[in-house]
Amino acid sequence: MYLKEPAGRVDLLPRIGKAALIPALICGGVSVLLMRAGFFTLFFLVPLGMCAVAFGPVAAWVGAVCAVLGNGVWSVGLSLRYGLSSAGLDTLYFAVLSLGFTWIMTGNAIFPSMPPVRTAFRFIAASAAGALVFLLMIFSLGNDEVFSAALRSQIEAVASSYILSSGADAAQQAFLGQMLTADRVIDVFLMVILRGGALFSAFVLFFFSRQFAFLFARLFRRQGGSAAGDLIGFFAPRRTIGVLSLCLPVILLCRMISLETVEIAAWNLLIICAIMFFAQGGGIVLFKLARRPMIMRLFCGLLIACVVFSPGLNVLAVGILILLGIAENWLPLRVKKQGDPQSPENI
């Protein structure tokens, strides 16, 4: 999310050699395979990020284009064989996420005519595009009667199993049965994804894909920038706190007057601001840890991993980091010098 822009502009499109072309094709192919690999689908962007870090921006774009084409051929083949009707949306979703992530990783290194865009803003734009396509897929599937019936049946089965295993008495089970109906669950899900859930999911996917890309690139190539170092120097744009302060009253006012469209837009802006301050809070923590002994950094890393996978604690930790990032608007939590490459003007 916090990749620095190259110091100089590239005037000519650099040529890609055979040494980078083959890894680009391999990374593109692995990305397509991971997209169809169940749980490992969450990592389908990592090979494209590795290609960008280890072999350069041109190789990354070649790999991304090959991945998009390969996934499109695969989706069409499945649709012809099994009669699936979602091949077009599947191809579009993969393409938007893959090309958006490649833009995040490479910036405008091979497009010198484009104005430079901060990495944080590239994240926002790519996440918004991915969220829009995801919402399009959700509402398109919602109009499919067969899919809707299967989904409702699955929700009812899971809810029934949860109620029976909850250990509640008959009255409590009856109450849970009224609350956990398929219609209520679907309504809550739609409310969440429309009010920033889809945007947040895309943002998190891009962020962790980038972090893993840097990690694996260093392991296999022993090169590549430090993602943690970029995060240490990240500062939210100056006007973020103003936008955040404005979103809260707008949301409350729109709920009072039932202006749902504006409320949804305000919720998405609020989520963007919260993510910015969450990243800034994470940068503060890494800045403090960077000055500590290695054994303490290792211990804190294990502690952070435990918190991430602890329900309840992870939500509390996210809230604390957001508040920490907001507090830095008024408190000097990181020492910054004039001309320091980690100053907010240069990140």
Backbone hydrogen bonds in HBPLUS format (Angstrom, degrees):
<---DONOR---> <-ACCEPTOR-->    atom                        ^
c    i                          cat <-CA-CA->   ^        H-A-AA   ^      H-
h    n   atom  resd res      DA  || num        DHA   H-A  angle D-A-AA Bond
n    s   type  num  typ     dist DA aas  dist angle  dist       angle   num
A0020-ALA N   A0017-GLY O   3.12 MM   3  5.53 142.2  2.27 106.3 116.0     1
A0021-LEU N   A0017-GLY O   2.84 MM   4  6.01 145.2  1.97 147.9 159.4     2
A0022-ILE N   A0018-LYS O   3.30 MM   4  6.19 173.7  2.31 147.8 146.7     3
A0024-ALA N   A0020-ALA O   3.03 MM   4  6.14 148.8  2.13 141.8 151.0     4
A0025-LEU N   A0021-LEU O   3.00 MM   4  6.31 157.1  2.05 152.5 157.6     5
A0026-ILE N   A0022-ILE O   2.95 MM   4  6.21 158.0  2.00 152.1 158.9     6
A0027-CYS N   A0023-PRO O   2.80 MM   4  5.94 164.3  1.82 150.2 154.3     7
A0028-GLY N   A0024-ALA O   2.98 MM   4  6.15 156.7  2.04 144.7 151.2     8
A0029-GLY N   A0025-LEU O   2.97 MM   4  6.18 157.4  2.02 145.5 151.5     9
A0030-VAL N   A0026-ILE O   2.87 MM   4  6.12 161.0  1.90 155.4 160.5    10
A0031-SER N   A0027-CYS O   2.98 MM   4  6.11 152.4  2.06 143.4 150.9    11
A0032-VAL N   A0028-GLY O   3.20 MM   4  6.51 153.4  2.27 144.5 150.4    12
A0033-LEU N   A0029-GLY O   3.03 MM   4  6.34 158.6  2.08 149.3 155.3    13
A0034-LEU N   A0030-VAL O   2.86 MM   4  6.06 160.5  1.90 153.2 158.1    14
A0035-MET N   A0031-SER O   3.09 MM   4  6.27 144.4  2.22 140.5 149.7    15
A0036-ARG N   A0033-LEU O   3.04 MM   3  5.40 144.7  2.17 104.8 114.9    16
A0037-ALA N   A0034-LEU O   3.08 MM   3  4.84 163.9  2.10 111.7 110.6    17
A0040-PHE N   A0037-ALA O   3.29 MM   3  5.36 144.0  2.43 131.7 121.6    18
A0041-THR N   A0038-GLY O   3.04 MM   3  5.58 161.1  2.08 116.4 120.9    19
A0042-LEU N   A0039-PHE O   3.37 MM   3  6.47 169.5  2.38 127.6 127.1    20
A0043-PHE N   A0040-PHE O   2.98 MM   3  5.53 161.5  2.02 115.4 121.2    21
A0044-PHE N   A0041-THR O   3.13 MM   3  5.33 162.7  2.16 121.6 119.5    22
A0046-VAL N   A0043-PHE O   3.11 MM   3  5.42 146.4  2.22 109.2 118.8    23
A0049-GLY N   A0045-LEU O   3.13 MM   4  6.47 152.6  2.21 151.7 160.1    24
A0049-GLY N   A0046-VAL O   3.07 MM   3  5.06 116.4  2.49  97.4 113.1    25
A0050-MET N   A0046-VAL O   2.86 MM   4  6.14 157.8  1.91 158.5 165.2    26
A0051-CYS N   A0047-PRO O   2.98 MM   4  6.19 152.4  2.06 143.1 150.2    27
A0052-ALA N   A0048-LEU O   3.15 MM   4  6.42 150.3  2.24 140.3 147.5    28
A0053-VAL N   A0049-GLY O   3.03 MM   4  6.33 159.0  2.08 152.5 157.4    29
A0054-ALA N   A0050-MET O   2.86 MM   4  5.90 171.4  1.87 157.0 159.8    30
A0055-PHE N   A0051-CYS O   2.91 MM   4  5.40 153.4  1.98 135.8 143.5    31
A0056-GLY N   A0052-ALA O   3.27 MM   4  4.85 138.0  2.45 114.2 119.7    32
A0060-ALA N   A0056-GLY O   3.11 MM   4  6.34 150.2  2.20 144.5 153.6    33
A0061-TRP N   A0057-PRO O   2.98 MM   4  6.27 156.4  2.03 151.7 156.1    34
A0062-VAL N   A0058-VAL O   2.97 MM   4  6.25 159.5  2.01 151.9 157.9    35
A0063-GLY N   A0059-ALA O   2.89 MM   4  6.07 163.1  1.92 149.9 154.5    36
A0064-ALA N   A0060-ALA O   2.90 MM   4  6.10 154.7  1.96 145.8 153.1    37
A0065-VAL N   A0061-TRP O   2.93 MM   4  6.08 166.4  1.95 151.6 154.5    38
A0066-CYS N   A0062-VAL O   2.98 MM   4  6.15 162.1  2.02 149.7 155.1    39
A0067-ALA N   A0063-GLY O   2.90 MM   4  6.07 151.6  1.98 143.2 151.5    40
A0068-VAL N   A0064-ALA O   2.92 MM   4  6.19 156.4  1.98 149.8 155.9    41
A0069-LEU N   A0065-VAL O   2.98 MM   4  6.22 165.4  2.00 151.9 155.5    42
A0070-GLY N   A0066-CYS O   2.82 MM   4  5.95 162.5  1.85 149.2 154.8    43
A0071-ASN N   A0067-ALA O   2.86 MM   4  5.97 162.4  1.89 149.1 153.9    44
A0072-GLY N   A0068-VAL O   2.95 MM   4  6.09 151.2  2.03 143.2 151.5    45
A0073-VAL N   A0069-LEU O   2.99 MM   4  6.28 159.2  2.03 152.1 156.5    46
A0074-TRP N   A0070-GLY O   3.00 MM   4  6.20 160.9  2.03 147.7 153.3    47
A0075-SER N   A0071-ASN O   2.83 MM   4  6.01 162.9  1.86 150.4 154.9    48
A0076-VAL N   A0072-GLY O   2.98 MM   4  6.16 163.2  2.01 149.7 154.0    49
A0077-GLY N   A0073-VAL O   2.92 MM   4  6.08 156.1  1.97 146.2 153.4    50
A0078-LEU N   A0074-TRP O   2.94 MM   4  6.24 156.9  2.00 151.8 157.5    51
A0079-SER N   A0075-SER O   2.94 MM   4  6.17 155.2  2.01 146.3 153.6    52
A0080-LEU N   A0076-VAL O   2.95 MM   4  6.18 151.4  2.03 148.8 155.8    53
A0081-ARG N   A0077-GLY O   3.06 MM   4  6.21 147.4  2.17 141.3 150.3    54
A0082-TYR N   A0078-LEU O   2.79 MM   4  5.81 169.2  1.80 155.9 159.0    55
A0083-GLY N   A0079-SER O   2.80 MM   4  4.78 125.7  2.10 124.1 132.2    56
A0090-ASP N   A0086-SER O   2.91 MM   4  6.03 158.9  1.96 155.3 162.0    57
A0091-THR N   A0087-ALA O   2.92 MM   4  6.05 160.7  1.96 148.4 153.4    58
A0092-LEU N   A0088-GLY O   2.95 MM   4  6.16 157.0  2.00 145.6 152.5    59
A0093-TYR N   A0089-LEU O   2.86 MM   4  5.97 162.5  1.89 149.2 153.7    60
A0094-PHE N   A0090-ASP O   3.05 MM   4  6.22 168.6  2.07 150.9 153.7    61
A0095-ALA N   A0091-THR O   2.96 MM   4  6.06 159.1  2.00 146.0 152.4    62
A0096-VAL N   A0092-LEU O   2.90 MM   4  6.10 165.9  1.92 155.3 158.3    63
A0097-LEU N   A0093-TYR O   3.10 MM   4  6.25 170.1  2.11 152.7 155.4    64
A0098-SER N   A0094-PHE O   2.91 MM   4  5.95 164.2  1.93 150.6 155.8    65
A0099-LEU N   A0095-ALA O   2.92 MM   4  5.89 170.5  1.93 152.5 155.6    66
A0100-GLY N   A0096-VAL O   2.90 MM   4  5.71 150.6  1.99 137.2 146.7    67
A0101-PHE N   A0097-LEU O   2.92 MM   4  5.93 156.5  1.97 141.8 148.1    68
A0102-THR N   A0098-SER O   3.01 MM   4  6.19 154.8  2.08 143.6 150.8    69
A0103-TRP N   A0099-LEU O   3.00 MM   4  6.21 151.0  2.09 142.8 150.3    70
A0104-ILE N   A0100-GLY O   3.01 MM   4  6.31 149.4  2.10 142.2 150.8    71
A0105-MET N   A0101-PHE O   2.96 MM   4  6.24 156.3  2.01 149.9 155.6    72
A0106-THR N   A0102-THR O   2.95 MM   4  6.05 150.4  2.04 147.5 155.0    73
A0107-GLY N   A0103-TRP O   2.79 MM   4  5.22 149.7  1.88 141.1 146.7    74
A0109-ALA N   A0106-THR O   3.40 MM   3  6.06 158.8  2.45 129.6 135.6    75
A0111-PHE N   A0108-ASN O   3.12 MM   3  4.80 152.0  2.20  95.9 104.4    76
A0114-MET N   A0111-PHE O   3.06 MM   3  5.77 159.6  2.10 122.3 128.1    77
A0121-PHE N   A0118-ARG O   3.01 MM   3  5.32 120.5  2.38 103.6 117.9    78
A0122-ARG N   A0118-ARG O   2.98 MM   4  6.36 147.2  2.09 150.0 160.4    79
A0123-PHE N   A0119-THR O   2.91 MM   4  6.22 152.4  1.99 150.2 157.6    80
A0124-ILE N   A0120-ALA O   3.09 MM   4  6.41 154.2  2.15 141.7 148.2    81
A0125-ALA N   A0121-PHE O   2.96 MM   4  6.17 168.9  1.97 149.9 152.3    82
A0126-ALA N   A0122-ARG O   2.93 MM   4  6.01 170.7  1.94 151.9 155.0    83
A0127-SER N   A0123-PHE O   2.88 MM   4  5.88 157.7  1.93 147.1 154.1    84
A0128-ALA N   A0124-ILE O   2.88 MM   4  6.02 156.8  1.93 149.3 155.7    85
A0129-ALA N   A0125-ALA O   3.02 MM   4  6.27 158.3  2.07 148.3 153.9    86
A0130-GLY N   A0126-ALA O   2.95 MM   4  6.17 162.4  1.98 148.2 153.1    87
A0131-ALA N   A0127-SER O   2.83 MM   4  6.00 154.4  1.90 147.5 154.9    88
A0132-LEU N   A0128-ALA O   3.00 MM   4  6.19 156.2  2.06 146.8 152.6    89
A0133-VAL N   A0129-ALA O   3.15 MM   4  6.43 161.8  2.19 150.5 154.6    90
A0134-PHE N   A0130-GLY O   2.96 MM   4  6.13 154.0  2.03 144.6 152.4    91
A0135-LEU N   A0131-ALA O   2.91 MM   4  6.14 159.2  1.95 150.7 155.7    92
A0136-LEU N   A0132-LEU O   2.95 MM   4  6.20 151.6  2.04 142.9 151.3    93
A0137-MET N   A0133-VAL O   2.94 MM   4  6.25 150.3  2.03 145.9 153.3    94
A0138-ILE N   A0134-PHE O   2.95 MM   4  6.26 158.8  1.99 150.4 156.1    95
A0139-PHE N   A0135-LEU O   2.98 MM   4  6.19 171.0  1.99 156.5 157.6    96
A0140-SER N   A0136-LEU O   2.97 MM   4  5.98 143.7  2.10 138.3 148.8    97
A0141-LEU N   A0137-MET O   2.91 MM   4  6.10 159.8  1.95 151.2 155.9    98
A0142-GLY N   A0138-ILE O   2.91 MM   4  6.10 142.1  2.06 139.6 151.1    99
A0143-ASN N   A0140-SER O   3.28 MM   3  5.45 142.5  2.43  98.1 107.9   100
A0144-ASP N   A0141-LEU O   2.97 MM   3  5.14 155.8  2.03 105.5 113.4   101
A0148-SER N   A0144-ASP O   2.89 MM   4  6.07 164.1  1.92 156.6 161.8   102
A0149-ALA N   A0145-GLU O   2.98 MM   4  6.10 159.3  2.02 146.3 151.3   103
A0150-ALA N   A0146-VAL O   3.06 MM   4  6.28 160.7  2.09 147.6 152.9   104
A0151-LEU N   A0147-PHE O   2.85 MM   4  6.04 156.9  1.90 152.1 159.0   105
A0152-ARG N   A0148-SER O   2.97 MM   4  6.16 165.1  1.99 150.2 153.7   106
A0153-SER N   A0149-ALA O   3.04 MM   4  6.19 159.5  2.09 145.8 151.6   107
A0154-GLN N   A0150-ALA O   2.99 MM   4  6.19 153.4  2.06 144.5 151.5   108
A0155-ILE N   A0151-LEU O   2.91 MM   4  6.17 162.6  1.94 155.2 159.7   109
A0156-GLU N   A0152-ARG O   2.95 MM   4  6.12 163.9  1.98 151.0 155.3   110
A0157-ALA N   A0153-SER O   3.04 MM   4  6.22 151.6  2.12 141.8 149.5   111
A0158-VAL N   A0154-GLN O   2.97 MM   4  6.24 164.8  2.00 154.5 157.9   112
A0159-ALA N   A0155-ILE O   2.88 MM   4  6.02 166.4  1.89 154.2 158.5   113
A0160-SER N   A0156-GLU O   2.94 MM   4  5.96 158.2  1.98 142.7 148.9   114
A0161-SER N   A0157-ALA O   3.00 MM   4  6.19 157.3  2.06 145.6 151.7   115
A0162-TYR N   A0158-VAL O   2.93 MM   4  6.16 155.6  1.99 149.2 156.0   116
A0163-ILE N   A0159-ALA O   2.94 MM   4  6.16 159.9  1.98 151.1 156.1   117
A0164-LEU N   A0160-SER O   3.06 MM   4  6.23 161.7  2.10 149.1 153.6   118
A0165-SER N   A0161-SER O   3.12 MM   4  6.23 145.4  2.24 141.5 150.3   119
A0166-SER N   A0163-ILE O   3.34 MM   3  5.20 157.7  2.39  97.9 104.4   120
A0173-GLN N   A0169-ASP O   2.88 MM   4  6.08 157.4  1.93 155.4 162.6   121
A0174-ALA N   A0170-ALA O   2.97 MM   4  6.17 150.0  2.06 143.9 151.8   122
A0175-PHE N   A0171-ALA O   3.03 MM   4  6.33 152.5  2.10 144.5 151.9   123
A0176-LEU N   A0172-GLN O   2.87 MM   4  6.14 163.8  1.89 153.2 157.3   124
A0177-GLY N   A0173-GLN O   2.86 MM   4  5.99 149.1  1.95 141.3 150.3   125
A0178-GLN N   A0174-ALA O   3.10 MM   4  6.39 142.0  2.25 140.1 148.9   126
A0178-GLN N   A0175-PHE O   3.13 MM   3  5.19 124.3  2.45  95.8 109.5   127
A0179-MET N   A0175-PHE O   3.05 MM   4  6.38 144.8  2.18 144.9 155.0   128
A0180-LEU N   A0176-LEU O   2.81 MM   4  5.88 157.7  1.86 155.3 160.3   129
A0185-VAL N   A0181-THR O   3.03 MM   4  6.28 167.6  2.04 158.4 161.7   130
A0186-ILE N   A0182-ALA O   2.99 MM   4  6.13 163.8  2.01 150.7 155.1   131
A0187-ASP N   A0183-ASP O   2.94 MM   4  6.09 157.6  1.99 145.6 152.2   132
A0188-VAL N   A0184-ARG O   2.94 MM   4  6.16 160.2  1.98 152.5 157.2   133
A0189-PHE N   A0185-VAL O   2.96 MM   4  6.15 160.1  2.00 147.7 153.6   134
A0190-LEU N   A0186-ILE O   2.93 MM   4  6.14 164.1  1.96 152.9 156.5   135
A0191-MET N   A0187-ASP O   2.94 MM   4  6.10 155.3  2.00 144.5 151.9   136
A0192-VAL N   A0188-VAL O   2.96 MM   4  6.19 155.9  2.02 150.2 156.0   137
A0193-ILE N   A0189-PHE O   3.02 MM   4  6.27 172.2  2.02 158.3 159.6   138
A0194-LEU N   A0190-LEU O   3.04 MM   4  6.01 154.4  2.10 145.3 152.1   139
A0195-ARG N   A0191-MET O   3.14 MM   4  6.16 143.9  2.28 136.7 145.7   140
A0197-GLY N   A0192-VAL O   2.85 MM   5  5.24 143.6  1.98 150.8 144.4   141
A0198-ALA N   A0193-ILE O   3.22 MM   5  4.69 171.6  2.23 114.6 114.2   142
A0200-PHE N   A0196-GLY O   2.81 MM   4  5.86 163.5  1.84 152.4 157.4   143
A0201-SER N   A0197-GLY O   2.97 MM   4  6.09 157.6  2.02 145.0 151.1   144
A0202-ALA N   A0198-ALA O   3.11 MM   4  6.33 162.0  2.14 148.4 152.4   145
A0203-PHE N   A0199-LEU O   2.97 MM   4  6.17 158.5  2.02 149.6 156.1   146
A0204-VAL N   A0200-PHE O   2.91 MM   4  6.11 164.7  1.93 154.7 157.9   147
A0205-LEU N   A0201-SER O   2.96 MM   4  6.14 159.7  2.00 147.7 153.6   148
A0206-PHE N   A0202-ALA O   2.99 MM   4  6.23 164.6  2.02 151.7 154.9   149
A0207-PHE N   A0203-PHE O   2.93 MM   4  6.13 161.5  1.96 151.0 156.7   150
A0208-PHE N   A0204-VAL O   2.97 MM   4  6.11 178.9  1.97 159.1 158.9   151
A0209-SER N   A0205-LEU O   3.00 MM   4  5.97 150.7  2.09 142.7 151.6   152
A0210-ARG N   A0206-PHE O   2.99 MM   4  6.11 152.4  2.07 144.4 151.2   153
A0211-GLN N   A0207-PHE O   2.99 MM   4  6.33 156.8  2.05 148.7 155.3   154
A0212-PHE N   A0208-PHE O   2.96 MM   4  6.10 167.4  1.98 149.6 152.4   155
A0213-ALA N   A0209-SER O   2.91 MM   4  6.00 145.9  2.02 139.0 149.2   156
A0214-PHE N   A0210-ARG O   3.07 MM   4  6.35 159.6  2.11 151.7 154.8   157
A0215-LEU N   A0211-GLN O   3.05 MM   4  6.31 158.9  2.10 145.8 152.2   158
A0216-PHE N   A0212-PHE O   2.89 MM   4  6.05 174.2  1.89 157.3 157.5   159
A0217-ALA N   A0213-ALA O   2.94 MM   4  5.94 151.3  2.02 142.7 151.5   160
A0218-ARG N   A0214-PHE O   3.04 MM   4  6.19 154.2  2.11 145.8 151.5   161
A0219-LEU N   A0215-LEU O   3.09 MM   4  6.36 147.9  2.19 142.2 151.6   162
A0220-PHE N   A0216-PHE O   2.95 MM   4  6.07 163.3  1.98 152.8 155.4   163
A0221-ARG N   A0217-ALA O   2.86 MM   4  5.52 151.8  1.94 139.1 147.9   164
A0222-ARG N   A0218-ARG O   2.92 MM   4  4.21 128.7  2.19 105.8 116.2   165
A0230-ASP N   A0226-SER O   3.11 MM   4  6.44 152.4  2.19 145.5 152.0   166
A0231-LEU N   A0227-ALA O   3.07 MM   4  6.32 154.9  2.13 143.3 150.0   167
A0232-ILE N   A0228-ALA O   2.88 MM   4  6.15 149.9  1.97 149.6 158.0   168
A0233-GLY N   A0229-GLY O   3.36 MM   4  6.61 146.7  2.47 141.3 148.1   169
A0234-PHE N   A0231-LEU O   3.13 MM   3  5.08 169.0  2.14 109.1 110.6   170
A0240-THR N   A0237-PRO O   3.07 MM   3  5.57 166.2  2.08 120.7 124.4   171
A0242-GLY N   A0239-ARG O   3.14 MM   3  5.28 122.7  2.49  99.0 113.1   172
A0243-VAL N   A0239-ARG O   3.10 MM   4  6.44 156.9  2.15 154.7 160.8   173
A0244-LEU N   A0240-THR O   2.92 MM   4  6.14 162.1  1.95 153.5 158.7   174
A0245-SER N   A0241-ILE O   3.00 MM   4  6.13 157.3  2.05 141.0 147.0   175
A0246-LEU N   A0242-GLY O   3.05 MM   4  6.22 143.2  2.19 139.9 149.5   176
A0247-CYS N   A0243-VAL O   2.97 MM   4  6.17 147.4  2.08 149.5 157.9   177
A0250-VAL N   A0246-LEU O   3.35 MM   4  6.46 156.8  2.41 147.0 153.8   178
A0251-ILE N   A0247-CYS O   2.91 MM   4  6.10 157.8  1.96 158.0 162.8   179
A0252-LEU N   A0248-LEU O   3.20 MM   4  6.49 165.8  2.22 152.4 155.7   180
A0253-LEU N   A0249-PRO O   2.88 MM   4  6.00 161.1  1.92 148.6 154.1   181
A0254-CYS N   A0250-VAL O   2.90 MM   4  6.00 162.0  1.93 149.3 154.3   182
A0255-ARG N   A0251-ILE O   3.03 MM   4  6.21 149.1  2.12 146.3 154.2   183
A0256-MET N   A0252-LEU O   3.15 MM   4  6.37 147.9  2.26 141.2 149.5   184
A0257-ILE N   A0253-LEU O   3.10 MM   4  6.42 149.3  2.20 148.3 156.1   185
A0258-SER N   A0254-CYS O   2.82 MM   4  5.60 103.2  2.42 133.6 149.4   186
A0259-LEU N   A0254-CYS O   2.85 MM   5  4.79 159.2  1.89 138.1 143.9   187
A0263-GLU N   A0259-LEU O   3.16 MM   4  6.31 155.0  2.22 147.9 155.5   188
A0264-ILE N   A0260-GLU O   2.88 MM   4  6.10 157.8  1.93 155.4 159.7   189
A0265-ALA N   A0261-THR O   3.15 MM   4  6.44 160.3  2.19 147.1 152.1   190
A0266-ALA N   A0262-VAL O   2.90 MM   4  6.12 158.4  1.94 150.3 156.4   191
A0267-TRP N   A0263-GLU O   2.88 MM   4  6.12 152.9  1.95 148.8 156.3   192
A0268-ASN N   A0264-ILE O   3.07 MM   4  6.35 157.0  2.13 148.6 153.9   193
A0269-LEU N   A0265-ALA O   3.03 MM   4  6.34 154.8  2.09 148.1 155.0   194
A0270-LEU N   A0266-ALA O   2.89 MM   4  6.09 153.1  1.96 145.9 153.8   195
A0271-ILE N   A0267-TRP O   2.93 MM   4  6.24 153.3  2.00 148.5 155.4   196
A0272-ILE N   A0268-ASN O   3.05 MM   4  6.30 156.4  2.11 144.8 150.7   197
A0273-CYS N   A0269-LEU O   3.03 MM   4  6.32 163.4  2.06 151.6 155.2   198
A0274-ALA N   A0270-LEU O   2.89 MM   4  6.11 158.2  1.94 149.7 156.3   199
A0275-ILE N   A0271-ILE O   2.94 MM   4  6.15 155.8  2.00 149.9 155.6   200
A0276-MET N   A0272-ILE O   3.04 MM   4  6.31 156.1  2.10 147.7 154.4   201
A0277-PHE N   A0273-CYS O   3.02 MM   4  6.33 162.3  2.05 153.5 157.0   202
A0278-PHE N   A0274-ALA O   2.81 MM   4  5.99 143.9  1.94 142.9 154.2   203
A0279-ALA N   A0275-ILE O   2.92 MM   4  6.15 159.6  1.96 151.4 155.4   204
A0280-GLN N   A0276-MET O   2.98 MM   4  6.28 152.2  2.05 142.8 151.3   205
A0281-GLY N   A0277-PHE O   2.81 MM   4  5.99 154.0  1.88 143.1 149.9   206
A0282-GLY N   A0278-PHE O   2.90 MM   4  6.20 153.3  1.98 146.6 154.2   207
A0283-GLY N   A0279-ALA O   2.91 MM   4  6.18 148.0  2.01 144.1 153.0   208
A0284-ILE N   A0280-GLN O   3.05 MM   4  6.38 145.9  2.17 143.7 152.3   209
A0285-VAL N   A0281-GLY O   3.12 MM   4  6.47 159.3  2.17 149.5 153.9   210
A0286-LEU N   A0282-GLY O   3.02 MM   4  6.27 164.0  2.04 151.6 155.6   211
A0287-PHE N   A0283-GLY O   2.88 MM   4  5.97 147.0  1.98 141.4 151.0   212
A0288-LYS N   A0284-ILE O   3.02 MM   4  6.32 153.6  2.09 149.4 155.3   213
A0289-LEU N   A0285-VAL O   2.94 MM   4  6.19 157.0  2.00 148.1 155.1   214
A0290-ALA N   A0286-LEU O   2.91 MM   4  5.94 141.4  2.06 142.2 151.2   215
A0291-ARG N   A0288-LYS O   3.42 MM   3  5.89 154.3  2.49 107.7 113.8   216
A0292-ARG N   A0289-LEU O   2.96 MM   3  5.20 165.1  1.98 116.0 118.7   217
A0296-MET N   A0293-PRO O   3.12 MM   3  5.43 124.2  2.44 103.7 117.1   218
A0297-ARG N   A0293-PRO O   3.07 MM   4  6.43 153.5  2.15 151.0 159.2   219
A0298-LEU N   A0294-MET O   2.90 MM   4  6.17 155.2  1.96 153.1 159.8   220
A0299-PHE N   A0295-ILE O   3.03 MM   4  6.22 157.7  2.08 140.3 146.3   221
A0300-CYS N   A0296-MET O   2.91 MM   4  6.09 162.4  1.94 148.1 153.0   222
A0301-GLY N   A0297-ARG O   2.88 MM   4  6.03 146.0  2.00 140.7 150.3   223
A0302-LEU N   A0298-LEU O   3.03 MM   4  6.36 155.9  2.09 149.7 154.9   224
A0303-LEU N   A0299-PHE O   2.94 MM   4  6.21 154.4  2.01 147.0 154.9   225
A0304-ILE N   A0300-CYS O   2.86 MM   4  6.04 156.2  1.92 146.6 152.5   226
A0305-ALA N   A0301-GLY O   3.02 MM   4  6.25 156.4  2.08 144.4 150.7   227
A0306-CYS N   A0302-LEU O   3.02 MM   4  6.31 153.5  2.09 146.2 152.9   228
A0307-VAL N   A0303-LEU O   3.01 MM   4  6.28 153.8  2.08 147.3 154.5   229
A0308-VAL N   A0304-ILE O   2.92 MM   4  6.17 157.4  1.97 152.9 158.7   230
A0309-PHE N   A0305-ALA O   3.36 MM   4  6.60 150.0  2.46 143.1 148.9   231
A0310-SER N   A0307-VAL O   3.12 MM   3  5.08 164.3  2.14 110.4 111.4   232
A0314-ASN N   A0310-SER O   2.99 MM   4  5.86 156.8  2.05 172.5 172.2   233
A0316-LEU N   A0312-GLY O   3.11 MM   4  6.34 158.6  2.15 144.8 150.7   234
A0317-ALA N   A0313-LEU O   2.83 MM   4  6.06 154.7  1.89 149.7 156.9   235
A0318-VAL N   A0314-ASN O   2.96 MM   4  6.16 155.2  2.02 144.2 150.5   236
A0319-GLY N   A0315-VAL O   3.04 MM   4  6.31 160.5  2.08 148.1 153.1   237
A0320-ILE N   A0316-LEU O   2.98 MM   4  6.25 153.7  2.05 147.2 154.4   238
A0321-LEU N   A0317-ALA O   2.97 MM   4  6.21 161.0  2.00 151.4 156.0   239
A0322-ILE N   A0318-VAL O   2.97 MM   4  6.22 156.5  2.03 150.6 157.1   240
A0323-LEU N   A0319-GLY O   3.04 MM   4  6.25 162.7  2.07 148.0 152.4   241
A0324-LEU N   A0320-ILE O   2.85 MM   4  6.06 148.1  1.95 144.8 154.6   242
A0325-GLY N   A0321-LEU O   2.89 MM   4  6.14 155.8  1.95 147.3 153.1   243
A0326-ILE N   A0322-ILE O   2.96 MM   4  6.24 154.6  2.03 148.2 155.4   244
A0327-ALA N   A0323-LEU O   2.89 MM   4  6.05 154.2  1.96 144.0 151.2   245
A0329-ASN N   A0326-ILE O   3.08 MM   3  5.81 165.5  2.10 119.2 123.8   246
A0330-TRP N   A0327-ALA O   3.03 MM   3  5.83 163.8  2.06 121.6 126.1   247
A0331-LEU N   A0327-ALA O   2.97 MM   4  6.05 148.8  2.07 146.4 155.5   248
A0333-LEU N   A0331-LEU O   2.91 MM   2  5.68 126.5  2.20 112.0  95.9   249
A0340-ASP N   A0337-LYS O   3.03 MM   3  5.29 162.6  2.06 129.2 129.1   250
A0343-SER N   A0340-ASP O   2.91 MM   3  5.41 155.0  1.97 127.4 126.6   251
A0346-ASN N   A0343-SER O   3.02 MM   3  5.73 155.7  2.08 122.4 128.8   252
